[in-house]
Amino acid sequence: MNDKQKYKQFTINSPSDYIVYLRHIIIQSHKWMKRYDKHLDYLSRVIDELDLENNEKLSIDSEIYDEHNDKIQYANGKLVNLYGDLASGAMSYYKFRKTLLKRNTLVKSKLGELSEEVSSALKDFNIARNWGMHQPESLLNAHLENIGKLWKPQELKKYRSVFNPIWVPYFKEVEGKWLLSLYEESTHMNEGFKIVYNSMISDYSKLVGAEAVVKENHVAVRPFESEFLLPKTSMEMQRGVYKK
């Protein structure tokens, strides 16, 4: 492996390397799951205040939905990457279990097989990650299929033949059910996140030979220069220009 490539992936040789790898995922997961819970709790309170359970067709400002959707989906994206990304240079628990354990039979034997529940959750997160982290062409196919069923023939004909101007749709308001759906879907995802997180803690405990203890270290001020070194150095490694 040349110098430009060697830093793009974490080298795993010894059992301690597995611990270091898994510890990093646990730290990041803990932080993002805490934010995810916070966003869900905030959304739940808004749903209660608007009494959407009894009035799901209530029209609400679209910016209310966008605010909650943006926050939740951002945290969701971070978590599905940490749990389900199988890309060659990615760090995830799915990769840890599916690929990296094959390199060390002793560590693989110590951790054993995943339960069907955890295995299924990881596969779902991988699918969600692959679908949600890029713009799939199936969305265009689905759009064309749906408008073919929902639009009037003259509207469809115009859409297929008039190409200027390009109309970009925006909604001033949305039905309250959009918030309800966001909450229900995100709560379901959160259940899966917790299942996988607990599996990581179990694996970590087996690797260190003791019950894993997770403690939060609350620091008064986050400095910029030293903390910004992390993404800066990582980007240099990705570009192959990093030098010690």
C-alpha positions in Angstrom: 0.0 0.0 0.0 1.5 3.4 -1.0 1.6 6.4 1.2 -1.4 8.0 -0.4 -3.6 5.0 0.3 -2.4 3.7 3.7 -4.2 6.4 5.8 -7.6 6.0 4.1 -8.3 2.8 6.0 -7.7 1.8 9.6 -5.3 -1.1 9.8 -6.4 -3.9 12.1 -4.0 -6.6 13.2 -4.2 -7.2 16.9 -7.2 -7.7 19.3 -6.6 -4.2 20.7 -7.1 -2.7 17.2 -10.6 -4.1 17.3 -11.2 -2.5 20.6 -9.9 0.9 19.4 -12.1 0.7 16.3 -15.3 -0.3 18.2 -14.7 2.3 20.9 -14.6 5.1 18.4 -18.0 3.9 16.9 -19.5 3.7 20.4 -18.4 7.2 21.3 -19.8 8.7 18.1 -23.0 6.6 18.4 -23.6 7.7 22.0 -23.4 11.4 21.1 -25.7 11.1 18.0 -28.2 8.9 19.7 -28.5 11.4 22.6 -29.2 14.2 20.0 -31.7 11.9 18.2 -33.6 11.4 21.5 -33.6 15.1 22.1 -35.0 15.8 18.6 -37.7 13.2 19.0 -38.7 14.5 22.4 -39.1 18.0 21.0 -41.2 16.7 18.1 -43.4 14.7 20.5 -44.1 17.9 22.5 -45.1 19.8 19.3 -47.4 17.0 18.3 -49.1 17.1 21.7 -49.4 20.9 21.7 -51.1 20.8 18.2 -53.2 17.7 19.2 -52.3 16.1 15.9 -53.3 12.6 17.1 -56.9 13.8 16.9 -56.4 16.2 14.0 -53.9 14.8 11.6 -55.2 16.9 8.7 -54.6 20.2 10.5 -52.6 22.6 8.2 -49.3 23.7 9.7 -46.6 26.0 8.5 -44.2 23.9 6.3 -41.2 25.4 8.0 -42.3 23.7 11.3 -42.0 20.3 9.5 -38.8 21.3 7.7 -37.2 22.3 11.0 -37.9 18.9 12.6 -37.2 16.9 9.5 -33.8 18.5 8.9 -32.7 17.9 12.5 -33.9 14.4 12.7 -32.7 13.3 9.3 -29.2 14.7 9.9 -28.8 12.7 13.0 -30.4 9.7 11.4 -27.9 9.9 8.5 -24.9 10.0 10.9 -26.3 6.9 12.7 -27.1 4.8 9.7 -23.6 5.5 8.5 -22.0 4.5 11.8 -24.1 1.3 11.8 -24.7 0.2 8.2 -22.0 1.6 5.9 -20.1 -1.1 4.0 -18.0 1.1 1.8 -14.3 0.2 1.7 -13.1 3.3 3.5 -16.0 3.6 5.9 -16.2 2.9 9.6 -19.3 1.1 10.8 -20.4 -1.7 13.1 -21.8 -3.7 10.1 -18.4 -3.6 8.5 -16.8 -4.5 11.8 -19.0 -7.6 12.1 -19.3 -8.6 8.4 -15.8 -7.9 7.2 -13.2 -7.1 9.8 -13.8 -10.1 12.1 -12.8 -12.4 9.2 -9.2 -11.2 9.7 -8.9 -12.7 13.2 -10.4 -16.1 14.1 -9.7 -15.6 17.8 -11.6 -12.4 18.0 -14.4 -13.7 15.9 -14.7 -16.8 18.1 -14.8 -14.6 21.2 -17.6 -12.4 19.9 -19.7 -15.3 18.4 -22.6 -14.8 16.0 -25.0 -11.9 16.0 -28.6 -12.5 16.9 -31.1 -12.4 14.1 -32.6 -9.2 15.6 -29.3 -7.4 15.4 -28.3 -8.8 12.0 -31.7 -7.8 10.6 -31.3 -4.3 12.0 -27.9 -3.9 10.4 -29.1 -5.0 7.0 -32.0 -2.6 7.3 -29.6 0.3 8.1 -27.4 -0.6 5.2 -30.4 -0.5 2.9 -31.5 2.8 4.5 -28.0 4.2 4.2 -27.6 3.2 0.5 -31.1 4.6 -0.3 -30.9 7.8 1.7 -27.4 9.0 1.3 -27.6 9.5 -2.4 -30.3 10.4 -4.9 -31.5 7.0 -6.4 -32.9 7.0 -9.9 -35.8 4.9 -8.6 -37.2 8.2 -7.2 -37.5 9.5 -10.7 -39.1 6.3 -11.9 -41.5 6.4 -8.9 -42.4 10.0 -9.7 -43.2 9.2 -13.3 -45.3 6.2 -12.3 -47.2 8.1 -9.7 -48.1 11.1 -11.8 -49.3 8.7 -14.5 -51.8 7.5 -12.0 -52.7 10.7 -10.2 -52.7 13.4 -12.8 -55.2 14.2 -15.5 -54.2 13.2 -19.0 -53.9 16.9 -20.2 -51.6 17.7 -17.2 -49.4 14.7 -17.9 -49.2 15.5 -21.6 -48.1 19.1 -20.8 -45.5 17.8 -18.3 -44.1 15.5 -21.0 -43.9 18.1 -23.8 -43.4 21.6 -22.2 -39.9 21.9 -20.8 -39.6 25.6 -20.0 -40.0 27.1 -17.5 -38.8 24.6 -14.9 -41.4 24.7 -12.1 -40.1 24.0 -8.6 -42.9 23.1 -6.2 -43.0 24.6 -2.7 -45.7 24.1 -0.1 -46.7 26.9 2.3 -48.4 24.4 4.6 -48.4 20.7 5.2 -50.9 18.4 6.8 -50.2 17.5 10.4 -49.9 13.9 9.4 -46.4 14.7 8.0 -45.2 15.4 11.5 -46.9 12.3 12.8 -45.3 10.1 10.1 -41.9 11.6 10.8 -42.3 10.8 14.5 -43.5 7.3 14.0 -40.8 6.4 11.4 -38.0 8.0 13.5 -39.2 6.2 16.7 -39.1 2.9 14.8 -35.5 3.7 13.6 -34.5 4.7 17.1 -35.6 1.3 18.5 -33.2 -0.3 15.9 -30.4 2.1 16.9 -30.7 1.1 20.5 -30.6 -2.7 19.6 -27.4 -2.2 17.6 -25.8 0.0 20.3 -26.4 -2.6 23.0 -24.9 -5.2 20.7 -21.8 -3.0 20.3 -21.5 -2.6 24.1 -21.8 -6.4 24.5 -19.0 -7.0 22.0 -16.9 -4.4 23.6 -17.3 -6.0 27.0 -16.3 -9.4 25.6 -13.2 -7.9 24.0 -11.9 -6.1 27.1 -13.0 -8.9 29.4 -15.1 -6.7 31.7 -18.4 -4.9 31.6 -18.2 -1.8 29.4 -18.5 1.4 31.3 -19.6 4.5 29.3 -19.1 7.8 31.0 -19.8 11.3 29.7 -17.0 13.9 30.0 -18.5 17.3 30.0 -16.0 20.0 29.0 -16.8 23.7 29.5 -15.6 25.0 26.2 -14.8 23.2 22.9 -11.6 24.8 21.5 -11.6 25.3 17.7 -7.9 24.9 16.6 -7.2 21.6 18.2 -10.6 20.1 17.5 -10.6 21.2 13.9 -7.5 19.2 13.3 -9.6 16.0 13.2 -11.6 16.8 10.0 -8.7 18.7 8.5 -6.3 15.8 8.9 -8.9 13.3 7.7 -9.5 15.3 4.6 -5.8 15.4 3.9 -5.7 11.6 4.2 -8.6 11.2 1.9 -6.9 13.4 -0.7 -3.6 11.6 -0.3 -1.7 14.7 0.7 -1.2 14.0 4.5 2.3 14.2 5.8 3.5 13.5 9.3 
